[in-house]
Amino acid sequence: RAVVMTDASSAIARDVTNAIDAHITCDVARALERDGFAVVDAFLDDAVAHALRASLERLAAVTTDDDVGAATGAANASVASPHARDRKYLRPNRTHFTKTDGSARYLFSKPNIYECDLADAKTLGDTRYDDAYAALWGFYDASSEAFARAFARVAPELRLEPRAEKRVVKAQLNVGGGGCFPWHYDNPGPPSNRAVTAILYLNPHWRDGDGGELVLQPFCARAARVAPRHNRLAIFFSDRTLHRVMPSTASTRYALTVWLDGDFTAPDGSSTNASVLELNASEAMRDVAATAATLRQSNEQRALSRAVYADEYEQSLVECMSNAPRGMEEMLEAHYEHCRAVKKQPGLKALVDALREHRRQVEANTRVVM
C-alpha cells in the first residue's frame, strides 16, 4: 500500500533525493567500473546527516520496556548498555549458515553488531509517523527509487531495478569491543539479485585508531581501507567486490546500508561453485594478469576468492567470531572445506597458486581513504 509521509519526513526525502541526484555522477560510475568502488564525502546536507545520526541514536536507545514517546529524548542515552535481548528495534546481526554437506543449518550472531531492516513494519511500525524519526524515514523513502534512477542515468548497464521492493535498507550499530565482519560478498550467489551496495556512515566523533574501517578488495588488485567518517557514502558492487569491516573499538559506529537489486536474468557468471566455473584453467594460466583482470570484472571470482585469499578469510573469521558463544568452528571448517574442494582440481589449484603470487605482487600497498 502507499506510504503516507509526515511533512518532516517528506522534507528530508526531498533533501536526500537531491543529494543522490547531485552525487551519483559519471565520475562515480567510472570509479565504480574501474576500481569496483567509489567514495563520496559530504553526501548529505550537514543538518540532514546529523538528524539521521540522532534518529539512529534514538532507535538504538529504545528498550523493550520503553515506548516511542519516552525515547524521543534519548539521543544522549548510552547505546552500548542495553543487553541484546532488551533492544526493541536493533537486534543482533545474525548469519544463516548451512554446513557444506547440507546436513545442518544454523543461525549465528556476530558479537557487538546490531541492526534492523527498515521494511520490518512489525518492529518499526510505531516509529513511522513519529517526527523524532523523520530523518530516518525520509532517507528510507528517498532511497526507494532515487538511487536506481540516478544510476540509470550514469550507468544504465547496471540495470538496477527501480522499484521500492527491489531495495533493502538496514540501520546498523557496532558497539565496539572488536565488533567486525569477515570477508564476504553482499551477493554470495543465487537467488540473491543484489547488484550495488551503498553505505552511509554517520559517525561525527570517529577518530583514527577507532577501527571499524571498511576494507574493499578488488580481485587481485590493491585494497582500499575506507574510514567510516561522518556523512561519507561508500558504493561498491555487491556481487564482485570482496570486503570486510575491521574490528571496532569505538563505543558507537553507525551506518545505513542500501542494497539495490539488478536484473540478473542471464545465468552466465552466477555460480559460486568452482567445479562448474566456466574457466579453462590451462588457458587462464597463459596470462595470469589478464585472467585476474577478467575475473575482477566478473562475479565468477566468488568461486575462487576463498582459495586466493585463504589466509585473510581465516583471520577475519577468527577476529569476528572468537568472542561468539558458537559459530567460529563451523564457519572455519566450511572455509577449509571450500579451499580443499578447489585444490582437489589440479588445474584450478595451479591457477589459484598463480593468482596468489600475482596478487602479492600487485597488493604491496593498501590504498587508504581517510
C-alpha positions, 0 to 999 in steps of 0.5 A: 500500500502507499506510504503516507509521509509526515511533512518532516519526513517528506522534507528530508526525502526531498533533501536526500533525493537531491543529494543522490541526484547531485552525487551519483555522477559519471565520475562515480560510475567510472570509479565504480567500473574501474576500481569496483568502488567509489567514495563520496564525502559530504553526501548529505546536507550537514543538518540532514546527516546529523538528524539521521545520526540522532534518529539512529541514536534514538532507535538504538536507545529504545528498550523493550520496556520503553515506548516511542514517546519516552525515547524521543529524548534519548539521543544522549542515552548510552547505546552500548548498555542495553543487553541484546535481548532488551533492544526493541528495534536493533537486534543482533546481526545474525548469519544463516549458515548451512554446513557444506554437506547440507546436513545442518543449518544454523543461525549465528550472531556476530558479537557487538553488531546490531541492526534492523531492516527498515521494511520490518513494519512489525518492529518499526511500525510505531516509529513511522509517523513519529517526527523524532524519526523523520530523518530516518524515514525520509532517507528510507523513502528517498532511497526507494527509487532515487538511487536506481534512477540516478544510476540509470542515468550514469550507468544504465548497464547496471540495470538496477531495478527501480522499484521500492521492493527491489531495495533493502535498507538496514540501520546498523550499530557496532558497539565496539569491543572488536565488533567486525565482519569477515570477508564476504560478498553482499551477493554470495550467489543465487537467488540473491539479485543484489547488484550495488551496495551503498553505505552511509556512515554517520559517525561525527566523533570517529577518530583514527585508531577507532577501527571499524574501517571498511576494507574493499578488495578488488580481485587481485588488485590493491585494497582500499581501507575506507574510514567510516567518517561522518556523512561519507557514502561508500558504493561498491558492487555487491556481487564482485567486490570482496570486503570486510569491516575491521574490528571496532573499538569505538563505543558507537559506529553507525551506518545505513546500508542500501542494497539495490537489486539488478536484473540478473536474468542471464545465468552466465557468471552466477555460480559460486561453485568452482567445479562448474566455473566456466574457466579453462584453467590451462588457458587462464594460466597463459596470462595470469594478469589478464585472467585476474583482470577478467575475473575482477570484472566478473562475479565468477571470482566468488568461486575462487576468492576463498582459495586466493585469499585463504589466509585473510578469510581465516583471520577475519573469521577468527577476529569476528567470531572468537568472542561468539558463544558458537559459530567460529568452528563451523564457519572455519571448517566450511572455509577449509572445506571450500579451499580443499574442494578447489585444490582437489582440481589440479588445474584450478589449484595451479591457477589459484597458486598463480593468482596468489603470487600475482596478487602479492605482487600487485597488493604491496600497498593498501590504498587508504581513504581517510 
